Amino acid sequence: MNSYEASYPKVEKYDVGIVLGGFSGLNKRNNEIAFNWAGDRLFQAIALYKKGKIKQILISGGSANLIDRKIKEADLALQYLKRIGIPDTAILIENQSRNTIENARYSLALIAKNNPEAKILVITSAWHIPRVKLIFDKQAKQKIEYYPTNFSGDTKFDLSDFIIPNASALGAWEMLFKEWIGLAVDGLRA
């Protein structure tokens, strides 16, 4: 996992930080946002905004649900960002995309309409960046930087890691295989 995941770029200042969806859903008990294992995508974007590294946060994510498309991830995130005090002027919403190719297409079109010369940072999971980079670089007219979040690889190992089998390793391989297949398919269709 460590050899596949992207590393941190030298963070400069960006006009827009695009946060790719897949980090949340709807908590049906209170009808508010519920963050999943990839919630770090949004939290890192908020931190970069608070540090003055990005001027605007663009949330890119509609509904990937094949049956109920009323609930859109970007709309839930918009409510959350407003609730924690991020001003409307710092938030852009793209709520139509259903996959990474559409994330790129619709987000870049929105940015081109509002600020064609924008300096862009795409914020997503570290393991997702190779595929995201392939897709965004094919569609973008300008150079884009990528910021990895929620790393899956470990940074420290104990002797027991090399001796005792770990069932969670199967989940990591499953995620990598899925991403590699997506990389191959998106390389052909992006």
Residue, then its C-alpha position, 0 to 999 in steps of 0.5 A: m500500500n505504501s508504494y502505491e499511495a501518493s505522498y504530500p506535495k509542497v503545499e502552496k496557495y491555491d484558488v480552489g481545493i476540490v474535495l472528491g465525494g465518497f466521504s459521507g452519506l446521510n444519517k437517517r436518524n437525524n437527517e444530517i451528514a454522516f462521515n465514513w472512513a474517507g471523511d479525512r478528505l473534507f477535514q483536510a480541506i477545512a484545515l487547508y482553508k483555515k491555514g489560508k492555503i486554499k481560498q475556496i472549497l469545491i465539494s464534488g459529489g452527487s448521488a451514486n445511488l441507482i434508486d434514490r438520487k434525491i440525497k446528494e453528498a455535496d448538498l449534505a457537505l454544504q450544510y455541514l460547512k455552513r454549520i461550522g462557520i465556513p462562509d458561502t463565498a468560500i464554498l462551491i458545490e458540484n452535486q451532479s457527478r456520480n463517479t471520478i470522471e464526472n467529478a473531473r468534468y463537472s468540477l473543472a467546468l464550474i471552475a472554468k466558468n467562475n475563475p478560468e485561471a484558478k490554481i487547483l488542488v484536488i483533495t482525495s484518498a492517497w490510494h485514489i490519487p493515481r487514478v484521479k491524476l490520470i483523469f483530471d490531467k486528461q481533462a484539465k487545461q492547467k497544471i493541477e496538484y494533488y493532496p493525499t488524505n486518509f492513508s491506508g499504508d502503515t508508517k510503523f511495523d512491529l515484528s509481529d506484523f511479519i509473523i502473525p497473519n492479519a485478516s485486514a490485509l485482504g481488505a487492503w488487497e481488495m481495495l487495491f485490485k478495485e482501484w487498479i481495475g478502475l485505473a485501467v478502465d478509466g485510462l481507456r475511457a477518460 
